[in-house]
Amino acid sequence: MTADREDRGEQIQAAEREAARQRILAQAEADRVPAEDTTRAVPDRRWRRGQQ
């Protein structure tokens, strides 16, 4: 294999890695739940008060 072919192979692999990275980031963004849509945790003392 010549140096040109090796360089081309490395370029293709780098492009594939970047495309995979972009897909992962896009999926993570699609799955993300905005903070304002999450429920607020109940403080421990309120939970304990009901357990006594």
Secondary structure in CASP SS format (residue, H / E / C, confidence):
PFRMAT SS
TARGET T0000
AUTHOR 0000-0000-0000
METHOD secondary structure of the structure
MODEL  1
M C 1.00
T C 1.00
A H 1.00
D H 1.00
R H 1.00
E H 1.00
D H 1.00
R H 1.00
G H 1.00
E H 1.00
Q H 1.00
I H 1.00
Q H 1.00
A H 1.00
A H 1.00
E H 1.00
R H 1.00
E H 1.00
A H 1.00
A H 1.00
R H 1.00
Q H 1.00
R H 1.00
I H 1.00
L H 1.00
A H 1.00
Q H 1.00
A H 1.00
E H 1.00
A H 1.00
D H 1.00
R C 1.00
V C 1.00
P C 1.00
A H 1.00
E H 1.00
D H 1.00
T C 1.00
T C 1.00
R C 1.00
A C 1.00
V C 1.00
P C 1.00
D H 1.00
R H 1.00
R H 1.00
W H 1.00
R H 1.00
R H 1.00
G H 1.00
Q H 1.00
Q C 1.00
END
